[in-house]
Amino acid sequence: MTAAPGRARQAAGWRPPATAYGLGLAVAGVAAAWGVHWLLPAVPLLTAAVVLGIVAAHLPGARGLVRGVCRAGLSFAGKRLMRLGIVLLGLKLSLNDVLGLGWATVAMVLGVVAATFCGTWWLGRRMGLRGDQPLLIATGYSICGASAIGAVSEVSESDERDVATSVALVTLCGTLAIAVLPLLQHPLGLDDVAFGRWVGASVHDVGQVVATAQTAGPAALGDAVLVKLVRVAMLAPLVAALATSVRARGRAKAAAGEGTAGEGAKRRPPLVPLFVLGFLAMTALRSTDLLSTAALDTAAHAQELLLAAALFGLGSAVHLPSLTRTGARVAALGLCAWVVIAGASYAGVLLTT
């Protein structure tokens, strides 16, 4: 008889996990983003999710929730759900698809990625951008937009505001590409296949690539997606290289006496993060052709929903008033990076087609 009141007190004192409110808001944001995409098919789901996250962070009725009780869950979505989405992204790529493009095209993509990453990172540092913004923007432009930014930020332990600003910039430029690049196809003398490869080599997010390339028909769309997925494959070696660099810096600081050995061991990231190994494992699984079309379609939908929730969470961390302090320099870097990747990929397509 005495146990019942105790259970009642436990039930009365129960509270949902700290992340529940934010995750619920992220789910609502994904639903709203899906509605936008359904009404305006030209707007990719992931783009809509980022924009709605930014809106929620500044809407008078919602910003208190975003910055308060929902913050933990939104941060969880921006990090943990992003990792799961990246793992499933590996199912979009197979070794056979890459080999089908030919080594010349693969080499072209590698050159474009290297030129864009190094050029953007160097220019961002010269412009004095704060924190890890140069690194994150360079990663987003050169590889796969917000997904790459999320992956690299996990290894570099970047500030959430730097991540949010970089995601917002890369998403904006990728969205503008949907409208701008189709207008340049014929003035630049590109046939449908060449246009598709140009789009795949220069546009940031997979969804934005699809939205841009489909304007030139199925031939353009097929080559655009394949070229884009070769860029996605560069995510794993980049994260591994960055993890190696972070570990080396940690050892150097420990040797110089700037931190304790315990701190260095705690902060040292794995050489290859678990979610990157998951990405590679999914790519290997896709290459075996063991998965049915239905399974791949289900995984693709799950991956898009996970990334949409993550991007809503990242968008909700954008604070426009603080962004305006470095807004001009960030915008200038984004414009320069856009010109670099568009020009380098255009030259590469002309050389390989």
N, C-alpha and C positions, 0 to 999 in steps of 0.2 A: 504493500500500500504506500510505502514511502518513496518508491521508485517513480511513481507517476508524476508527482510534483517536480521531481528533478528533471524528468524528461520534458515536462512542460516548460521549465525554466530554460533548458537547453534549446528547445524549439523557439522560445521567445527571443533568445539571445543570438540565434543564428543569423549570420550575415553572408551575402553572396561574396564570392572571391573579388578581390580588388579590381581584377581585369574584366569582370562581367559587364559592367556598364559601358566601358569603352568598346568592347567587342560587339555588344548589342548595337551601339551607334555605328560601328563600322559595317555591320550587316545591313543596317538601314541605309547607309551611304551607298553600299554596293547595289542595293535594290533601286535606289534613286538613279544611280549611274546607268544601270541596265535600262531603266525607263527612258533616260535621255538618249541612249544608243538606239533603242527601239523606235523612238520618234524621229531621230536624226541619225540614220545608219552611217553617214559619213563621219560621225564623231565616234572614235573608238571607245570601248568601255573603259579602258585604263585611263585614257585622257580625261573622260568625264569624272572618273573617281578622284583623280588628283584635284581637279578644279572644284568639285563639290567639297572635298576636304578643306581646301583653302577658304571656301565660302563659309563653311561651318565654323571655322576658327575666327571669323570676323562678324558673323551674324549676331546681332544683339541678343536674341533669345537663346542662342546655342553656345556662344563663346565661353560663357561661364562654365557650362558642362565640359566643354572641350579642354579647358585649362584646369578644371578641377577634378571632379569625381571620375570623369571618363579618360583622364590623361594616361593612367597606367595601362588600360586596355588598348588604347590607340597606339601607344608605344609598343606594346606587345605585338599588335597586328603589324606595325611597320617593320619589326625585326623578325619575329618568329614565323609569321605567316609568309613573309617575303622569302625566307629560307625554303619553306615547303614548296612555294611556287617555283623557285629556281630549280629545285630537284626535279619537279615534273616537267620543267622546260626542256630537260634533257631528252624527253621522249619525242620531241619534235625533230631531232637530228639523228641521222644514221650515217655510218661510214660509207655506205654505198652511194648515198646522195652526194656526199662530198666528192667522192671519186668521179662521179658522173659529170661534175662541172669541168673537170680537166685541171691539170696542175697549173696551167697559166693563170686561170681565173683564181684558183686558191692563192697563188703567189701574189696576185694583184690585191686580193682582199687583205692579206697579211701586211703588204706594204701600206695600204690605206690606213689600216688600224694603227700601225706603228707611227706613221707620219702624223696622224691626227692626235694620238695620245701624247706623244712627246712634244709636239708643237703647242698643243693646248696647255699642257702642264707647265711648260717653260714660260709661256706668255702669261699665264695666270700668276705665277710667282713673281715675274717682273712687274706686273701690275699691282702687286701688293694685296691680293685678296686674302681674306682671313682664313685661318685654320686650314682644314683639308679641302676647301672649296676648289682650288686648282686641280688637285688629284681627282676629286669626285666628278667634276665637270668633264675633265679629260676622259675619264672612264665611261661616263654616260654617252658622250658624243661618239667615241671610237668603237664601242662594243654594242651594248643593247639597252641604252637608255636607263630608265629608273631601276630595272632589275640589276644591272651591273653596279649602279651606285649603291644599292642596298647590299650587294655582296661584298664590295670593297669596304664599305663603311663598317661591316662586321669585323673585318680583320684589322682595320686601322683604328677602330674604336673612336670614330669621328663623332663630333658634337652633333646632336640631333638637329640643331638649327642649320648647320652647314649642309647636312643631308637634305633637309627640306628645301633649302634654297636651290641646291643643285638639281633636285628632282623637278622643281617648278620651272627652272630655266630650260632644262632639256625637254621637258614635256611641251613647253610653249613653242620651242623651235621645231620640234617634231610635228606638232599640230599645224604650224604654218607651212611645213613642207607638203602637207596633204593638198593645200590649195596652190602652192607656188610651182612645184616641180612639174605637174602635168602641163602647165602653160609653157614650159621650156622645152618639152620633148621635140617638137618640130623645129623651132628656131635653132636648136643645137644639132639637128640632123640625126636624131636617134630613131632607129626602127623600134618595134615593140620589144624585141628580146633585149636589145642594148639598153633601152629605157628601163626595163625591169631590173637588169643588173646594176644600173646606175642607182636606182632607188634602193635596192638591197644593200648596196655598199655605202650609202650616204645617209639614209634615214635611220633614226635611233631605235625606236620601239618596234617590235614585231607587228603589233596591231596597226601602227602608223604605216609600216611598209605595205601591209595588205591594202589599207585604205587608199594609199597613193598609187600603187602599181595596178590595181584593178581597173583604173580608168583607161588603161591601154589594152585590156583584154587578158584572156587566160594565159597566153604565151608569156606576156610580161610578168604576170602574177607568179607563175611557177618559178621562173628564174630569179625573181626578186626574193622570194621566200628562201630558196636554196642559198643564194649568196648571203642573205641576212643570217641564216643559221650557221654559216661558216664563221661569221663574226661572233655569234653567240658562243661558238666553241672556244674562242680566244679567252673567254671569261676564266676558265679553269687555270691555265698557265699564268694569267695575270695575277689572280688571287694568290696562287702559290708563290710567285715571285715577290709579291708584296709581303706575304707572311714571312718569307725568308728575310726580307729587309727589316721588318719590325723586330724579329728575333735578334738580328745582328745588332741593331741599335740598342736593344735591351741588354745584350751582353756587354756592349761598349760602355753603357752607363754604369753597369754593375762593376766593371773593371776600373772605371774612373772614380768609384765610390759615391756616385750620385744616388744610389738606391740600394736597399738591402737585397740580399740574395733571395729572400722570401718573396719580396715584391716582384723581382724579375721573373721568378718562376710562376707567380700568380698571373702576371700580365702577359706572359709569352704566349702568342697564339700558336696553334698547331701548324705544322708546315703546310698541310693541305686541310682546310676546314672540312668538317663532316658533311656539310651541305654540298660542297664542291665534289666530294667523293660520290655523294648521292647523284649529283648531276651526271657525272661520268658513268656511273653504273646504269642510269636510265638510258643514256646514249648507247651503251653497249647492249643493253636489252633490246632497244629499238633496232639495232643493227642485226639482230638474230632473226627478225621477222616472226617471232613467236607470238606476238600480241595481235589480237584481232582488231579490225577496224573499229568495232564498237568500243573496245577497251581503250584504244588510242583517243577516240572522240570523247569518251568520258573523262579521261585524264586531261585532255585539252581544256574541257569546260572547267574542271576543278582547278587547273593551273591558272586560268584566267580569273576565276572568282577569288582565289587566294591572293593573287597579285593585285586585284582591284581593291580588296580589303586592306592590303598592306599600303597601297598608294593613297588610299583615303586617309589612313593613319599618318603617313608622312606629310600629306597635304595639310592636315590639321595642325601640324607643327610650324607651318609657315607663318611668320609674323611680319606683315607688310610694312608697318612703321619702321621696324629695325632693318628690313630689307632695303628701304630707300637710302640708308646711309651708304651702302656700297652698291646700290642698284645700277648706277651708271657704269661702273667698272665691270660688274657681273654681266650686264647686257652687252657691253663691248666685247668681252671675252666670248660670250655666246655667239655673237655675230661673226667674229673672226674664226672661231672654231667651225661654224657652219660653212663659211667660205672655203676653209681648208679642206674639210672632208668632201664637200661637193666638187671642188676643183680637182682634188687628188683622185677621187673615184671616177670622175668624168674622163680624166686622162687615162686611167687604168682601163676603163671600158673600151676606149678607142684603140688602145694597144693590144687588147686581147679578143676583140671581135672582128 
